[in-house]
Amino acid sequence: MAGKKKSEKALKHERSIRKRIRANEAKRLRNRYQLKTARTFIKRLRNTTDKAEAEALYKVVSSMVDKLAKKNIIHWKNAANKKSKLARYVNKLAAAQA
C-alpha cells in the first residue's frame, strides 16, 4: 500500500515537471523572439539618417524596450540606458538637419 502511494506521488511530480519544462521552453522562445525583434528595430533606427523616420522609429523602439523591461526580459536599467542613447542619437540627427 505504501509503495503505491509513493509511485502515484512521483508520477504527479513528473507530470508537473514535464509541464513546467514545456512552459519554460515556450516562454524562452517567445522572449527570444521579442528581444531579437527589438534588437533589429534598434539597428534599423541607428542606421537611419532621416530625422522624421528616426523620430517615428524611436517611438516604436522605445515602446518595445519598455515592454521588454516590464516583462523582465531585460533589466529596467538596461532599458533606460538603451532609450537614453537612442534619444541622444535622434536628437543629434534633428540638430544636424536643422
BELSULQUI-V732750 format. One line per field, one symbol per residue. ss: DSSP state (A for helix, B for strand, O for the rest). A space follows every 10 residues. Layout:
# BELSULQUI-V732750
ss: ???
This chain:
# BELSULQUI-V732750
ss: OAAAAAAAAA AAAAAAAAAA AAAAAAAAAA AAAAAAAAAA AAAAAAAOOO AAAAAAAAAA AAAAAAAAAA OOOOOAAAAA AAAAAAAAAA AAAAAAAO
